[in-house]
Amino acid sequence: MRLTAAATTGTKAAAGATSTRHDAEAPEGTAWLDTAPLSLKTSIEQMDGINGRPLLFDTETGQYVALSRAGLVVLALLDDAPTAREVVRRVTASSAADPQHIETIVLRFLGELRQAGVLTLPPQEQNRRQRLMKRSLRQRMPRLVLTRSVHVLLEPVARLLRKLPTALIVTCWLLLVTVGATAVCVALVERGLPHLSSWAWLAMLLLAAQIAVHELGHALVCQYLRVPVREAGITLLLYVMPVAYVDRTDAYRVRNRAPRILIAMAGPLSDAIWAGVTAVVLLSAHGAVADVAGALLYSQLFLMMINLNPLLPSDGYQALESAVGSVNLRGRSFAYLTHVVTRAPLPSHLLVASRAKRVGYLVFGGLCLAYGVFVVGAVLLSWWHIFEAVRG
């Protein structure tokens, strides 16, 4: 019998939303297992989401918690607010499995539900290793929210697109991407690899506008699928690199893999189209216009290379994760690394993973960590050179 509760936290669903509060204080230690009545908060909704997995959604905090089918069976026992020990007795009475084993996994499952904040009983205070494990799983970077009204802008466009066959939209989109990629290849063959010039500052301004379109591409696909983004703004990639983002947390509601891959790839596919336009300008122009186009194409290619790298928390990584049907692959990998280094206890959904999966998590996490250290070092070195140039 396997019970898992893997929490995936999103941002607040609306501006001004406040954290959930509870009037009662939690019993200390393990006393709550025998004395505290357990039930789901009234703000919790149950649904089937990503890959058909059962989800709990907290309408107050915007948090999703993924469950197993066995976990749903245990949740059904909370209707009359029993204690954790009473839940164990009920499960044991209806199962032929070892009672001690049932007690261990059911109590762990209920404890994780409590820590995920979906029960009326508030979470317990965590020790340092537990907090470190939680941060490893969440993989959340600092954010500066600029707007929570992207859906207002995009809904009229999405409404028009929904009148067209999805296959037609995707076919036309991929055709434009193919034309754009072909134009880039021709430009690279005829002109060689573009280089930065004195017009690089103008190319950076144009690239900033393209980045905004890139993020709108993600948001538009979400809106088309009726899972609007919650917010848009600026985040720090690996805590050192400012990049734009749109919060696509509600994509967990999308059950099939193909739509989630499209959500992740919408930005890079948009970049490929714009790179094609830039390549056409580069091939047909001369002088300053060609210099700007060359600098812009260089920046576009570099951005696409970074954005498609699955070793970074990028669109390429999210597309790969969707394609293989995984959930929070990067967070789980770093959680295993954290466990190996600090011996912090693993949550149940990682504890039951097969040996092959554990090895895969460790390898992927190790590669991500090594590459992340390299990127952070390169970015910090670049900032230092810029600082020295300005000071000099």
C-alpha positions as CSV (number, residue, x, y, z in Angstrom):
1,M,0.0,0.0,0.0
2,R,1.5,3.3,-1.1
3,L,0.3,6.7,0.1
4,T,1.9,9.8,-1.3
5,A,1.3,13.5,-0.7
6,A,3.6,15.6,-2.9
7,A,3.0,19.3,-2.3
8,T,3.4,21.7,-5.2
9,T,3.1,25.3,-4.1
10,G,2.0,28.2,-6.3
11,T,1.6,31.9,-5.7
12,K,-1.4,33.6,-4.3
13,A,-4.4,33.5,-6.6
14,A,-5.3,37.1,-6.2
15,A,-3.7,40.4,-5.1
16,G,-4.0,41.0,-1.4
17,A,-4.6,37.3,-0.5
18,T,-3.5,36.5,3.0
19,S,-2.1,33.3,4.5
20,T,-4.5,30.8,6.1
21,R,-4.8,31.2,9.9
22,H,-6.0,28.8,12.5
23,D,-7.5,29.7,15.8
24,A,-6.4,26.5,17.6
25,E,-2.8,25.8,18.5
26,A,-1.4,22.5,17.3
27,P,-0.7,19.8,20.0
28,E,3.1,19.4,20.4
29,G,5.1,16.3,19.4
30,T,3.0,13.3,18.5
31,A,0.1,13.9,20.9
32,W,-2.0,15.1,18.0
33,L,-2.1,11.6,16.6
34,D,-4.4,10.5,19.4
35,T,-6.2,13.7,20.3
36,A,-6.6,16.0,17.3
37,P,-9.7,15.6,15.0
38,L,-8.6,15.6,11.3
39,S,-10.6,17.0,8.4
40,L,-9.9,18.9,5.2
41,K,-10.2,22.7,5.2
42,T,-13.4,24.0,3.6
43,S,-11.2,25.8,1.0
44,I,-9.9,22.5,-0.4
45,E,-11.2,21.2,-3.7
46,Q,-10.5,17.7,-5.1
47,M,-9.9,17.2,-8.8
48,D,-8.0,15.1,-11.4
49,G,-5.2,16.9,-13.0
50,I,-1.7,16.4,-14.5
51,N,-1.4,12.9,-15.9
52,G,-4.7,12.0,-14.4
53,R,-3.4,12.3,-10.9
54,P,-5.7,13.2,-8.0
55,L,-5.1,16.8,-6.8
56,L,-6.1,18.8,-3.8
57,F,-6.4,22.6,-4.5
58,D,-6.5,25.2,-1.8
59,T,-8.6,28.1,-3.1
60,E,-7.2,30.4,-0.4
61,T,-3.4,29.8,-0.9
62,G,-3.4,28.6,-4.5
63,Q,-1.5,25.5,-3.5
64,Y,-1.8,22.1,-5.2
65,V,-1.1,18.8,-3.5
66,A,-0.7,15.7,-5.7
67,L,-2.0,12.4,-4.2
68,S,-2.1,8.7,-5.1
69,R,-5.3,6.8,-5.5
70,A,-4.7,5.0,-2.2
71,G,-4.4,8.5,-0.6
72,L,-7.9,9.3,-1.8
73,V,-9.2,6.2,0.1
74,V,-7.7,7.6,3.3
75,L,-9.1,11.0,2.7
76,A,-12.6,9.5,2.4
77,L,-12.2,8.4,6.1
78,L,-11.8,12.0,7.3
79,D,-15.5,12.9,6.7
80,D,-16.4,12.5,10.4
81,A,-13.1,14.2,11.7
82,P,-11.5,11.1,13.3
83,T,-8.1,11.2,14.9
84,A,-5.0,9.8,13.1
85,R,-5.0,6.7,15.2
86,E,-8.7,6.1,14.4
87,V,-7.9,6.4,10.7
88,V,-5.1,3.7,11.2
89,R,-7.6,1.4,12.9
90,R,-10.1,1.8,10.0
91,V,-7.5,1.1,7.3
92,T,-6.1,-1.9,9.2
93,A,-9.6,-3.4,9.7
94,S,-10.2,-3.3,5.9
95,S,-6.8,-4.6,4.8
96,A,-4.9,-7.8,5.1
97,A,-1.5,-6.1,5.0
98,D,0.8,-6.0,8.1
99,P,-0.8,-3.7,10.7
100,Q,2.5,-2.2,11.7
101,H,3.4,-1.3,8.1
102,I,-0.1,0.2,7.6
103,E,0.3,2.4,10.7
104,T,3.7,3.6,9.6
105,I,2.7,4.7,6.1
106,V,-0.8,6.1,7.1
107,L,0.6,8.2,9.9
108,R,3.4,9.5,7.6
109,F,0.8,10.3,5.0
110,L,-1.4,12.2,7.4
111,G,1.6,14.1,8.8
112,E,2.5,15.2,5.3
113,L,-1.0,16.3,4.6
114,R,-0.8,18.4,7.7
115,Q,2.5,19.9,6.7
116,A,1.1,20.7,3.3
117,G,-1.5,22.9,5.0
118,V,-4.7,21.2,3.7
119,L,-6.0,20.0,7.0
120,T,-7.8,22.1,9.6
121,L,-4.9,21.3,12.0
122,P,-2.1,23.8,11.3
123,P,1.4,22.6,10.3
124,Q,3.9,21.8,13.0
125,E,7.2,23.7,13.4
126,Q,9.9,22.1,11.3
127,N,13.6,21.6,12.2
128,R,16.4,22.9,10.1
129,R,16.8,19.7,8.0
130,Q,13.1,19.5,7.3
131,R,13.0,23.2,6.2
132,L,16.0,22.5,3.9
133,M,14.2,19.5,2.4
134,K,11.1,21.6,1.8
135,R,13.1,24.4,0.1
136,S,14.8,21.8,-2.1
137,L,11.5,20.4,-3.3
138,R,9.9,23.9,-3.9
139,Q,12.7,25.3,-6.1
140,R,11.2,28.8,-5.9
141,M,13.2,31.8,-6.9
142,P,12.7,35.4,-5.7
143,R,9.9,37.2,-7.7
144,L,8.9,40.8,-8.4
145,V,5.2,40.8,-9.5
146,L,4.4,43.4,-12.2
147,T,0.8,42.5,-13.0
148,R,-2.0,40.0,-12.2
149,S,-4.2,41.0,-15.1
150,V,-2.6,39.2,-18.0
151,H,-5.8,37.1,-18.5
152,V,-7.8,40.3,-19.0
153,L,-5.6,41.2,-22.0
154,L,-5.4,37.8,-23.6
155,E,-8.9,36.4,-23.1
156,P,-10.4,38.2,-26.2
157,V,-7.6,36.8,-28.3
158,A,-8.0,33.3,-26.8
159,R,-11.7,33.4,-27.4
160,L,-11.2,34.0,-31.1
161,L,-8.6,31.3,-31.3
162,R,-10.9,28.7,-29.7
163,K,-13.2,29.1,-32.7
164,L,-10.5,27.5,-34.9
165,P,-9.5,23.9,-34.9
166,T,-6.6,23.2,-32.6
167,A,-4.9,21.1,-35.2
168,L,-5.0,24.0,-37.7
169,I,-3.5,26.5,-35.1
170,V,-0.7,24.1,-34.2
171,T,0.1,23.3,-37.9
172,C,0.3,27.0,-38.9
173,W,2.4,27.7,-35.8
174,L,4.9,24.9,-36.6
175,L,5.0,26.0,-40.2
176,L,6.0,29.5,-39.2
177,V,8.6,28.0,-36.9
178,T,10.0,25.9,-39.7
179,V,10.2,28.9,-42.0
180,G,11.9,30.9,-39.3
181,A,14.5,28.2,-38.5
182,T,15.2,27.8,-42.2
183,A,15.8,31.5,-42.6
184,V,18.2,31.5,-39.6
185,C,20.2,28.5,-41.1
186,V,20.5,30.4,-44.4
187,A,21.7,33.5,-42.7
188,L,24.3,31.6,-40.7
189,V,25.6,29.9,-43.9
190,E,25.7,33.1,-46.0
191,R,26.8,35.6,-43.3
192,G,28.4,33.4,-40.7
193,L,27.9,33.7,-36.9
194,P,26.7,37.2,-36.1
195,H,28.7,39.3,-33.7
196,L,27.9,42.1,-31.3
197,S,28.6,45.5,-32.6
198,S,28.3,49.1,-31.5
199,W,24.5,48.8,-32.1
200,A,24.2,46.1,-29.5
201,W,22.3,48.5,-27.1
202,L,19.5,48.8,-29.7
203,A,19.5,45.0,-30.2
204,M,19.1,44.6,-26.4
205,L,16.0,46.9,-26.4
206,L,14.5,44.9,-29.2
207,L,15.3,41.7,-27.4
208,A,13.5,43.0,-24.3
209,A,10.4,43.5,-26.4
210,Q,10.8,40.0,-27.8
211,I,11.1,38.5,-24.3
212,A,7.8,40.1,-23.4
213,V,6.2,38.5,-26.5
214,H,7.9,35.2,-25.4
215,E,6.1,35.3,-22.0
216,L,2.8,36.3,-23.6
217,G,3.2,33.2,-25.8
218,H,3.1,31.0,-22.7
219,A,0.3,33.0,-21.3
220,L,-1.8,32.8,-24.5
221,V,-1.6,29.0,-24.7
222,C,-2.6,28.8,-21.0
223,Q,-5.5,31.2,-21.7
224,Y,-6.6,29.1,-24.7
225,L,-6.6,26.0,-22.5
226,R,-8.7,27.9,-19.9
227,V,-5.9,27.9,-17.3
228,P,-5.0,31.6,-17.2
229,V,-1.7,32.7,-15.6
230,R,-1.9,34.1,-12.1
231,E,0.7,36.8,-12.5
232,A,3.7,38.1,-14.6
233,G,6.9,39.8,-13.5
234,I,10.6,39.4,-13.0
235,T,12.4,36.6,-11.2
236,L,16.0,35.8,-10.5
237,L,17.1,32.6,-12.4
238,L,19.5,30.8,-10.1
239,Y,19.2,33.8,-7.8
240,V,21.6,35.9,-10.0
241,M,20.1,36.3,-13.4
242,P,17.0,38.6,-13.8
243,V,14.5,37.1,-16.3
244,A,10.8,37.6,-17.1
245,Y,8.2,35.0,-16.1
246,V,4.5,34.2,-16.1
247,D,3.1,32.1,-13.3
248,R,1.8,28.9,-15.0
249,T,1.0,27.0,-11.8
250,D,-2.5,26.2,-12.8
251,A,-1.2,24.1,-15.7
252,Y,-1.3,21.3,-13.2
253,R,-5.0,21.1,-14.1
254,V,-4.1,20.1,-17.7
255,R,-4.3,16.3,-17.7
256,N,-2.6,15.5,-21.1
257,R,1.1,15.8,-21.9
258,A,0.8,17.4,-25.3
259,P,-1.0,20.6,-24.2
260,R,1.5,21.0,-21.3
261,I,4.4,20.6,-23.8
262,L,2.9,23.3,-25.9
263,I,2.6,25.6,-22.9
264,A,6.3,25.1,-22.1
265,M,7.4,25.5,-25.8
266,A,5.2,28.4,-26.7
267,G,7.9,30.9,-25.8
268,P,10.8,29.2,-27.6
269,L,8.6,28.6,-30.7
270,S,7.8,32.3,-30.6
271,D,11.5,33.1,-30.4
272,A,12.2,30.9,-33.4
273,I,9.7,32.9,-35.5
274,W,11.2,36.2,-34.5
275,A,14.7,34.9,-35.1
276,G,13.6,34.0,-38.6
277,V,12.3,37.6,-39.1
278,T,15.6,38.9,-37.9
279,A,17.5,36.6,-40.2
280,V,15.5,37.8,-43.2
281,V,16.3,41.4,-42.3
282,L,20.0,40.5,-41.9
283,L,20.0,38.9,-45.4
284,S,18.3,41.8,-47.1
285,A,19.8,44.8,-45.3
286,H,23.1,46.6,-45.2
287,G,24.9,49.1,-43.0
288,A,23.5,50.0,-39.6
289,V,20.3,48.0,-40.1
290,A,22.3,44.9,-40.8
291,D,24.5,45.5,-37.8
292,V,21.5,45.8,-35.5
293,A,19.9,42.6,-37.1
294,G,23.2,40.7,-36.6
295,A,23.6,41.7,-33.0
296,L,19.9,40.9,-32.4
297,L,20.2,37.5,-34.0
298,Y,23.3,36.7,-32.0
299,S,21.4,37.6,-28.8
300,Q,18.3,35.6,-29.9
301,L,20.4,32.4,-30.6
302,F,22.2,32.7,-27.2
303,L,18.8,33.2,-25.4
304,M,17.3,30.2,-27.2
305,M,20.3,28.1,-26.3
306,I,20.0,29.0,-22.6
307,N,16.2,28.7,-22.6
308,L,16.2,25.2,-24.1
309,N,18.8,23.8,-21.8
310,P,17.1,21.1,-19.6
311,L,19.8,21.5,-16.8
312,L,18.3,24.9,-16.0
313,P,14.8,25.7,-14.7
314,S,13.9,26.7,-18.2
315,D,11.2,26.1,-20.8
316,G,13.3,23.2,-22.2
317,Y,13.3,21.5,-18.8
318,Q,9.6,22.0,-18.4
319,A,8.9,20.6,-21.8
320,L,11.1,17.5,-21.0
321,E,9.3,17.1,-17.7
322,S,5.9,17.2,-19.4
323,A,7.1,14.8,-22.1
324,V,8.2,12.1,-19.7
325,G,5.2,12.6,-17.5
326,S,7.2,13.6,-14.4
327,V,6.1,16.1,-11.7
328,N,8.7,18.5,-10.2
329,L,11.7,16.4,-11.5
330,R,14.2,19.1,-10.6
331,G,12.8,19.5,-7.1
332,R,12.8,15.8,-6.5
333,S,16.4,15.5,-7.7
334,F,17.6,18.2,-5.4
335,A,15.6,16.7,-2.6
336,Y,17.6,13.4,-3.0
337,L,20.9,15.4,-3.1
338,T,19.8,17.1,0.1
339,H,19.0,13.8,1.7
340,V,22.3,12.3,0.7
341,V,24.3,15.2,2.1
342,T,22.3,16.1,5.3
343,R,20.4,12.8,5.9
344,A,17.2,14.9,6.0
345,P,14.2,12.5,6.0
346,L,12.6,12.0,2.6
347,P,8.9,12.6,2.1
348,S,6.8,9.5,1.4
349,H,6.5,10.1,-2.4
350,L,10.3,9.9,-2.7
351,L,10.8,7.2,0.0
352,V,8.9,4.7,-2.1
353,A,10.8,5.5,-5.3
354,S,12.5,2.6,-7.0
355,R,16.3,2.3,-6.9
356,A,16.5,3.1,-10.6
357,K,14.5,6.3,-10.0
358,R,16.7,7.3,-7.1
359,V,19.8,6.9,-9.2
360,G,18.2,8.9,-12.0
361,Y,17.3,11.7,-9.5
362,L,20.8,11.8,-8.1
363,V,22.4,11.9,-11.6
364,F,20.1,14.6,-12.9
365,G,20.3,16.6,-9.7
366,G,24.1,16.4,-9.8
367,L,24.3,17.6,-13.4
368,C,21.9,20.4,-12.7
369,L,23.9,21.5,-9.6
370,A,27.2,21.4,-11.4
371,Y,25.9,23.3,-14.4
372,G,24.1,25.8,-12.1
373,V,27.3,26.5,-10.3
374,F,29.1,27.1,-13.6
375,V,26.4,29.5,-14.8
376,V,26.3,31.4,-11.6
377,G,30.0,31.8,-11.7
378,A,30.0,33.0,-15.3
379,V,27.2,35.5,-14.5
380,L,28.9,36.9,-11.4
381,L,32.2,37.2,-13.4
382,S,30.3,39.1,-16.1
383,W,28.8,41.5,-13.5
384,W,32.3,42.0,-12.1
385,H,33.8,42.9,-15.5
386,I,30.9,45.3,-16.1
387,F,31.4,46.9,-12.7
388,E,35.2,47.3,-13.3
389,A,34.5,48.8,-16.8
390,V,32.0,51.4,-15.3
391,R,34.4,52.2,-12.4
392,G,37.3,52.6,-14.8
